Amino acid sequence: MANQSPNHQSPDDQIVRLDVWLDVACLFRTRSKAKRACEGGKVEVNGEHAKPHRAVRESDRVRISRGFGVHQTVIVLAALDAHVKKSDARTLYEDLTPKPTPEEIEMRRMERAYRASAAAAGTDTRKRREIRKAKERY
């Protein structure tokens, strides 16, 4: 214990940035997406809006706002900052989010189908028209 500073932390007191932990735990695809969600107010830690640089510790409660009014709540079981296999990443947290009802699943499926068809119908046609007009000029 000769060279330990007063700020030295034991492995049990592991502290990790929130955006890094969200990425390592595979709750977001990338750290930048996790950072963007934090900056956009989509992530809370222990009931408070959290910035990406906020420290995460074991037993913290993290609440993530997903699309369509869905919220995912997890409890941090281990705070790691190094990437692990996706199957092992699920052991870093306990998911308290209730399973969706069959009605919610069907509603989400219908919403996705509607958004996909609406996007495909309007955007592609408009782009084709612009291309056709551009070709006719020359």
C-alpha atoms as one frame of an Amber mdcrd trajectory, in Angstrom:
protein
   0.000   0.000   0.000   2.989   2.271  -0.259   2.144   3.934  -3.593  -1.648
   4.115  -3.371  -3.154   7.564  -3.630  -6.222   8.512  -1.578  -8.285   8.463
  -4.800  -7.358   4.851  -5.575 -10.431   2.689  -6.156 -10.749  -0.996  -5.525
 -12.081  -3.184  -8.388 -15.424  -3.354  -6.568 -15.822   0.422  -6.935 -15.478
   0.373 -10.754 -16.830   3.590 -12.252 -17.518   3.882 -15.987 -18.890   6.642
 -18.228 -22.582   6.137 -18.975 -22.226   6.256 -22.775 -19.387   3.721 -22.667
 -21.331   1.353 -20.406 -24.462   1.575 -22.586 -22.341   0.569 -25.583 -20.514
  -2.242 -23.755 -23.824  -3.594 -22.410 -25.167  -3.617 -26.000 -28.105  -1.378
 -25.099 -27.086   0.856 -28.039 -25.294  -0.178 -31.226 -22.487   2.347 -30.839
 -21.079   4.662 -28.212 -21.946   7.671 -30.357 -25.615   6.612 -30.485 -25.583
   6.162 -26.706 -24.014   9.608 -26.339 -26.647  11.153 -28.631 -29.446   9.528
 -26.618 -28.006  10.880 -23.367 -27.654  14.374 -24.813 -31.227  14.186 -26.111
 -32.641  13.439 -22.660 -33.550   9.833 -23.508 -31.527   8.291 -20.658 -32.053
   8.665 -16.903 -29.913   7.303 -14.089 -31.584   6.960 -10.700 -34.453   9.198
 -11.829 -32.297  12.071 -13.117 -31.524  12.948 -16.731 -27.982  11.855 -17.380
 -25.260  13.309 -19.555 -22.922  10.952 -21.433 -19.989  11.572 -19.088 -21.962
  10.666 -15.960 -20.400   7.913 -13.851 -22.280   4.609 -13.635 -21.834   2.266
 -10.676 -23.246  -1.075  -9.658 -26.879  -0.961  -8.489 -27.672   2.210 -10.497
 -31.091   2.191 -12.162 -30.948   3.229 -15.818 -34.128   4.102 -17.733 -33.954
   4.435 -21.528 -36.736   5.991 -23.592 -37.195   3.949 -26.755 -39.561   4.870
 -29.564 -43.372   4.800 -29.408 -43.591   5.522 -25.666 -41.647   2.401 -24.656
 -39.240   2.664 -21.731 -36.553   0.124 -20.879 -35.432  -0.051 -17.247 -32.276
  -1.885 -16.217 -30.217  -2.217 -13.041 -26.443  -2.145 -13.430 -24.923  -5.379
 -12.103 -21.367  -4.770 -13.306 -19.672  -1.636 -14.604 -17.213  -2.552 -17.348
 -15.564  -0.318 -19.919 -14.093  -3.075 -22.097 -16.147  -4.794 -24.775 -17.327
  -8.341 -24.144 -19.304 -10.851 -26.212 -22.919  -9.888 -26.752 -24.080 -12.967
 -24.818 -21.881 -11.913 -21.875 -23.015  -8.291 -22.129 -26.495  -9.280 -20.940
 -24.977 -10.304 -17.601 -23.948  -6.684 -16.957 -27.518  -5.658 -16.166 -30.878
  -6.925 -14.970 -33.710  -5.945 -17.301 -36.824  -4.876 -15.372 -38.817  -3.954
 -18.475 -42.144  -5.816 -18.577 -42.753  -8.005 -21.624 -45.061  -6.384 -24.202
 -48.592  -7.696 -24.471 -49.697  -9.358 -27.729 -51.741  -6.235 -28.513 -48.660
  -4.001 -28.105 -46.602  -6.300 -30.332 -49.263  -6.209 -33.062 -49.611  -2.430
 -32.746 -45.838  -1.970 -33.143 -45.789  -4.301 -36.151 -48.590  -2.367 -37.818
 -46.890   0.970 -37.073 -43.607  -0.237 -38.612 -45.426  -1.512 -41.711 -47.317
   1.780 -42.079 -44.161   3.896 -41.723 -42.268   1.725 -44.223 -45.030   1.905
 -46.837 -45.545   5.645 -46.355 -41.828   6.344 -46.703 -41.474   4.122 -49.763
 -44.533   5.509 -51.534 -43.691   9.207 -51.272 -39.923   9.388 -51.398 -39.181
   7.038 -54.277 -41.807   8.571 -56.571 -40.588  12.104 -55.929 -36.975  11.097
 -56.572 -37.934   9.351 -59.801 -39.824  12.433 -60.984 -36.826  14.672 -60.283
 -34.520  12.316 -62.166 -36.892  12.151 -65.120 -37.162  15.978 -65.273 -33.378
  16.321 -65.075 -32.922  13.840 -67.920 -35.483  15.638 -70.104 -33.560  18.936
 -69.862 -30.515  17.526 -71.631
